[in-house]
Amino acid sequence: MSVHVGSICIKKRGREAGRQCVVIDVIDESFVLVTGPRTLSGVKRRRVNITHLEPTQIELKITQGASDEDVLAAAELEGKTAKLKSTV
């Protein structure tokens, strides 16, 4: 499964392990930019190695480089805020 803009993933490593995040930009073949947003899932906007993410089949309809407010609005619109708040 590939990781692309709008993919909801689970962080497998680091202090935020087990939390859900949204890919907002693909930097290169090894790194992506993710956000929770922090107010929703506790994951702050940061660059993450793709090997530290486990993609899910759930996606949000957002544009590349979307702000945390845009991601939060898209999650509320699509009814996926509960999914982002949950931990694995």
Backbone bond lengths (Angstrom), bond angles and torsions (degrees), N, CA, C in turn:
res aa  C-N    CA-C-N  psi(-1)  N-CA   C-N-CA  omega(-1)  CA-C   N-CA-C  phi
1 M - - - 1.456 - - 1.534 108.23 -
2 S 1.294 116.70 133.87 1.464 120.09 -177.52 1.523 111.55 -91.41
3 V 1.309 114.64 158.97 1.452 122.03 177.75 1.523 107.33 -106.54
4 H 1.336 117.24 125.12 1.454 121.88 179.76 1.522 109.47 -143.77
5 V 1.321 116.68 172.83 1.462 121.66 -177.18 1.529 109.64 -57.90
6 G 1.325 116.13 127.17 1.456 122.35 -179.75 1.518 114.21 99.44
7 S 1.321 118.23 -11.46 1.465 121.51 179.66 1.522 110.15 -68.10
8 I 1.322 115.90 136.01 1.460 120.76 172.51 1.521 106.75 -95.03
9 C 1.333 116.00 126.89 1.462 121.97 -176.21 1.524 109.94 -126.45
10 I 1.321 114.72 163.99 1.462 122.14 174.16 1.520 106.99 -108.96
11 K 1.330 116.76 128.78 1.467 120.23 177.15 1.520 108.60 -75.57
12 K 1.336 116.11 129.03 1.464 121.54 -178.29 1.520 112.76 -97.43
13 R 1.316 118.69 -18.84 1.459 122.27 -175.25 1.524 110.71 -131.54
14 G 1.318 116.12 162.47 1.460 122.16 174.66 1.509 113.13 88.92
15 R 1.313 115.00 -177.39 1.464 120.22 -176.97 1.523 112.48 -68.73
16 E 1.326 117.09 -18.11 1.467 121.01 179.51 1.529 111.63 -100.01
17 A 1.319 117.65 17.40 1.466 121.87 -178.20 1.523 110.50 -57.69
18 G 1.329 115.36 136.71 1.461 121.17 179.89 1.514 114.01 91.19
19 R 1.308 117.98 -7.36 1.464 121.42 -179.41 1.529 110.44 -95.03
20 Q 1.318 115.10 153.86 1.459 122.16 179.86 1.526 109.53 -86.53
21 C 1.333 116.88 145.37 1.457 121.56 176.43 1.524 109.31 -145.48
22 V 1.329 115.64 166.39 1.461 122.49 -178.58 1.525 108.60 -118.94
23 V 1.323 117.27 131.95 1.466 122.06 176.49 1.522 107.82 -77.60
24 I 1.354 116.96 124.26 1.462 119.90 -179.87 1.514 113.27 -112.45
25 D 1.348 117.55 -11.36 1.461 119.87 176.27 1.526 108.96 -162.33
26 V 1.323 116.55 143.47 1.460 122.03 174.68 1.523 106.97 -101.03
27 I 1.338 116.88 115.44 1.457 122.01 -176.81 1.517 110.60 -79.61
28 D 1.333 117.48 -53.62 1.461 123.00 174.89 1.520 107.72 -155.65
29 E 1.328 118.10 -164.22 1.463 120.67 -175.66 1.529 112.89 -70.48
30 S 1.329 118.61 -12.02 1.462 121.10 -178.30 1.527 114.63 -113.75
31 F 1.326 118.32 -20.91 1.457 120.88 -173.39 1.526 112.41 -129.35
32 V 1.339 114.40 147.02 1.465 121.89 174.75 1.522 108.68 -132.98
33 L 1.315 116.12 162.68 1.453 122.58 174.53 1.519 107.28 -102.95
34 V 1.338 116.81 126.42 1.466 121.01 -177.86 1.523 110.31 -124.11
35 T 1.317 114.63 161.62 1.461 122.42 172.12 1.514 107.70 -148.53
36 G 1.337 116.29 159.64 1.456 121.61 179.70 1.513 113.70 -82.78
37 P 1.279 121.56 -52.56 1.453 129.31 -10.38 1.530 111.58 -64.15
38 R 1.308 115.46 162.79 1.463 121.48 -172.52 1.526 112.40 -57.16
39 T 1.327 117.64 -37.24 1.466 120.33 -179.17 1.520 111.80 -68.70
40 L 1.323 117.25 -21.02 1.466 121.03 -177.62 1.526 112.26 -97.64
41 S 1.330 117.45 -54.17 1.467 119.63 -174.23 1.525 114.12 -114.13
42 G 1.316 117.54 -9.65 1.455 120.00 179.51 1.517 114.38 91.79
43 V 1.332 117.95 1.64 1.464 121.58 178.93 1.523 107.87 -97.62
44 K 1.343 116.40 120.55 1.455 118.19 179.85 1.523 110.58 -88.31
45 R 1.311 115.92 160.03 1.458 122.37 -177.89 1.519 109.33 -62.76
46 R 1.345 116.07 123.01 1.458 120.62 -178.49 1.515 111.09 -163.08
47 R 1.335 114.51 163.14 1.456 122.28 174.93 1.522 107.86 -82.42
48 V 1.329 116.61 134.37 1.462 121.39 -176.73 1.525 109.42 -134.36
49 N 1.327 115.94 141.31 1.458 121.30 173.72 1.527 108.58 -70.12
50 I 1.316 116.98 136.12 1.462 121.41 -177.56 1.524 111.60 -61.56
51 T 1.330 117.84 -30.28 1.466 120.23 179.77 1.522 112.00 -68.19
52 H 1.328 118.38 -14.44 1.461 122.32 179.09 1.526 112.12 -93.55
53 L 1.334 116.88 6.83 1.458 121.89 -179.83 1.519 110.81 -118.67
54 E 1.320 115.02 144.87 1.467 121.05 172.63 1.524 107.30 -116.19
55 P 1.326 118.02 106.67 1.463 119.92 -177.34 1.527 111.96 -68.85
56 T 1.314 115.91 145.86 1.458 122.16 172.76 1.528 107.40 -106.45
57 Q 1.304 117.39 176.34 1.461 120.65 179.41 1.522 111.50 -88.24
58 I 1.317 117.29 0.00 1.461 121.73 -177.62 1.527 109.43 -88.84
59 E 1.323 116.76 141.10 1.467 121.78 -179.44 1.519 110.27 -135.91
60 L 1.318 115.24 154.86 1.466 122.95 171.08 1.523 108.06 -111.58
61 K 1.297 116.60 147.21 1.463 120.36 176.75 1.521 108.39 -90.91
62 I 1.348 115.48 92.96 1.461 121.80 178.81 1.519 108.89 -130.44
63 T 1.327 115.31 164.22 1.455 120.16 177.40 1.519 109.71 -94.25
64 Q 1.305 116.06 161.19 1.461 121.43 179.19 1.520 109.79 -61.74
65 G 1.337 117.43 131.83 1.452 122.57 178.81 1.516 113.98 77.63
66 A 1.320 118.07 20.34 1.463 122.06 -178.45 1.526 111.19 -59.38
67 S 1.316 116.46 145.74 1.469 121.10 177.93 1.526 109.61 -76.18
68 D 1.332 116.11 166.80 1.467 120.61 178.35 1.528 110.76 -60.42
69 E 1.325 116.92 -36.57 1.461 121.05 179.06 1.525 110.82 -65.07
70 D 1.345 117.10 -39.57 1.462 121.02 178.09 1.524 111.17 -65.79
71 V 1.324 116.87 -40.82 1.466 121.16 179.12 1.521 109.81 -65.65
72 L 1.322 117.25 -43.06 1.461 121.57 178.91 1.523 110.72 -62.79
73 A 1.334 117.18 -43.19 1.472 121.37 178.99 1.529 110.60 -63.92
74 A 1.339 117.74 -41.49 1.464 121.22 179.42 1.526 110.86 -65.31
75 A 1.332 117.12 -39.75 1.466 121.05 179.07 1.521 110.84 -65.22
76 E 1.326 117.15 -40.94 1.457 120.70 178.35 1.523 110.74 -67.29
77 L 1.321 116.70 -41.95 1.464 121.60 -179.74 1.527 111.60 -62.51
78 E 1.320 116.90 -39.96 1.459 121.43 -178.18 1.531 112.83 -91.36
79 G 1.340 118.02 0.59 1.459 121.94 177.13 1.517 114.39 70.42
80 K 1.330 117.52 34.95 1.464 120.90 -177.09 1.525 113.18 -114.60
81 T 1.340 117.73 18.09 1.462 119.37 179.76 1.525 110.60 -68.58
82 A 1.327 117.93 -37.70 1.467 120.59 179.38 1.524 110.49 -63.53
83 K 1.334 117.22 -37.79 1.464 121.44 179.23 1.524 110.27 -64.88
84 L 1.344 117.71 -41.74 1.458 120.80 -179.20 1.523 111.92 -70.48
85 K 1.328 118.18 -29.47 1.463 121.23 -179.79 1.531 112.12 -73.66
86 S 1.331 116.74 -26.71 1.461 120.20 -175.63 1.528 111.14 -72.02
87 T 1.330 114.62 151.62 1.468 120.70 175.62 1.524 108.37 -114.82
88 V 1.314 114.62 158.01 1.476 119.61 -178.02 1.507 109.17 -108.78
